């Protein structure tokens, strides 16, 4: 079997995937009842009640400063156990403190939960295991040898020590920072630590251990020839580190304790970057990646050593959209990989040490019950792993089992709350579920208000719907005003591109929520109604909550009012506006501009250029999300022009000044991240961008403005001035233009206080 060709075809298909056989799934229940999904499965000595696995998602800052799981973390997992998940896995728990310096921050603190520190942390793990067991779920702890080259390089400044890796590898965050080679003795100490952590996990009542061997973390670095270029010692053999680890765990926990291993079948770096692997630093250092054939052989040896269960994906930090497939990626994107492993294990008669078939867990956007059931029925995998869908709706399993699929809150794939939030210094949350990681303080049953009030909610976007739902459940009467003909606000145009199908599913969900609200006593919906001061005054509301969203802003550019100029919202709502244009220039390279460029190129075959004034395209967007869009824009020939100023818009062209200085960042760089703005890169002083502008004229029969939005807050301030009600509040974009995450979170909490 030509595995290299299969992987190349897969990565090639992720651009216009809807033309390559992938569906845009919806929350349907055509395969209900889900007999495959809700059948038990035996893993070593345990029997898991169903085939749903909660994916490991880093429980960053969800612990005490000792590393002991706190009430936030315990309640978070218990909520998913209550919701019916068969097997829960934690986020990564490092065991290499003192060796991997990137784990520690100033003050000898860490944001990772710990199981290795001392007996003081074990009580938290015992409580967590007990609470998950009370609801019939099993739970594995995910152990990692460390972060290596993908760890925080600030240890160089704060501890005056370099991060560590399998070989001399550049740090991913700051490639100028080298990672020193781990000694064999340090490797052996890490292996001893992971054995001890496994023994502690078993004593704590956790049901198994889960080795974090994918995505380019330290175990991957040691066991992949892309990163492990050692010439001497035991671990010059790239298999030995992982195999020694499994053998040490078996030695400490015995034969009856499950071991799970997360592996990528391939880094897919060569398939992703092609000729760049020969020229681009640091990619060219990683060209000799582990092949699929080598991965399969390694998995066979891991099974012999004692692994009972595998889940398999592909990619690493340097093509981060693969191990973290964003909204724009297709659902069921990795089932080909689990199918390859299942076939290999069957052909080679590979069994566990217990004589059982080794289950292979399918991953990759399987958060639709019909899709998950189909994958199991077709034997493409033995279990399905859900991560973000269980953050969006912890009751995913319970609702699917009861056939209430239409009530499942869909994940929108934004990765702003579950990933970007902790990258920026917070902890994992969810854009569409404001209770996620706050279950310990925000109970599922919304408390009734002491006094019922008459409340107006103005604006039917995500914030308005979230607020109205809470207010009705608090026994207030609610009038919801929406100036347009439908619920949804800015996500109505936002879900028009094919790649935004998960936002479309969320829009369907919001509409279904409002449909249910209309059956509740005290709720009134007013569509096509622009609430004004007169109306709000006459109805005598006790409280008014303004959620009027935002409106597109237009920069002051000569020719901005020409007939060939449109806003992004106008084009999303009516692509025919640019139907006759062969050449389109988009002014603004944020997420809206880049995603619109993607739509116009891949769906309408336009010649598209994107002009951005700042250094980066899609700045502040999750690395995985921006990486996927930018990579496939480049492959489609869309020109991204950063550090440029628009001077004039003409009838058939746009005049710009483009900075051609050598230090202007490559707009197509998807192998390195954009550092958070509060993190200083000392090397930036050597790469200062100087002014070296050159004038260009870009052909453009149509010009689209995607330079952001302004809060539509006039009604709020008018209401305050006129004292329209005793209580007046402003939430969502009308307060501050932001994300669905920020709007829903604010609206939910504000409504709880009314």
Secondary structure as UniProt FT lines:
FT   HELIX           3..13
FT   HELIX           17..19
FT   TURN            20..21
FT   TURN            30..31
FT   TURN            35..38
FT   STRAND          41..43
FT   TURN            44..45
FT   STRAND          46..48
FT   STRAND          52..54
FT   TURN            60..61
FT   TURN            65..66
FT   HELIX           71..82
FT   TURN            83..84
FT   STRAND          87..94
FT   TURN            97..99
FT   HELIX           101..103
FT   HELIX           106..108
FT   HELIX           119..121
FT   HELIX           122..134
FT   TURN            135..136
FT   STRAND          138..144
FT   HELIX           148..150
FT   TURN            153..154
FT   HELIX           155..158
FT   STRAND          164..165
FT   STRAND          169..170
FT   TURN            175..176
FT   STRAND          178..181
FT   HELIX           184..203
FT   TURN            204..205
FT   STRAND          208..213
FT   HELIX           218..222
FT   TURN            225..227
FT   HELIX           234..236
FT   TURN            238..239
FT   HELIX           240..253
FT   STRAND          258..266
FT   HELIX           269..273
FT   TURN            274..275
FT   HELIX           276..279
FT   TURN            281..282
FT   HELIX           283..286
FT   HELIX           292..305
FT   STRAND          309..314
FT   HELIX           317..319
FT   TURN            320..324
FT   TURN            327..328
FT   TURN            331..334
FT   HELIX           335..347
FT   TURN            348..349
FT   TURN            353..354
FT   STRAND          359..362
FT   HELIX           369..377
FT   TURN            378..379
FT   STRAND          383..386
FT   HELIX           388..392
FT   TURN            394..395
FT   HELIX           396..402
FT   HELIX           405..407
FT   HELIX           416..420
FT   HELIX           421..423
FT   TURN            424..425
FT   TURN            434..437
FT   TURN            439..441
FT   STRAND          454..458
FT   HELIX           462..473
FT   TURN            474..475
FT   STRAND          477..481
FT   TURN            489..490
FT   HELIX           491..494
FT   HELIX           498..500
FT   HELIX           501..517
FT   TURN            518..519
FT   TURN            521..522
FT   STRAND          523..526
FT   TURN            527..528
FT   HELIX           533..538
FT   TURN            539..540
FT   STRAND          543..546
FT   STRAND          550..552
FT   TURN            559..561
FT   TURN            563..564
FT   STRAND          565..567
FT   HELIX           568..573
FT   HELIX           575..578
FT   TURN            579..580
FT   STRAND          583..587
FT   HELIX           591..602
FT   TURN            603..604
FT   STRAND          607..611
FT   TURN            617..620
FT   HELIX           623..635
FT   TURN            636..637
FT   STRAND          639..641
FT   STRAND          644..649
FT   STRAND          653..659
FT   TURN            662..663
FT   TURN            667..668
FT   TURN            677..678
FT   HELIX           682..687
FT   STRAND          693..699
FT   STRAND          702..705
FT   STRAND          709..711
FT   HELIX           714..722
FT   STRAND          727..730
FT   HELIX           732..734
FT   HELIX           740..752
//
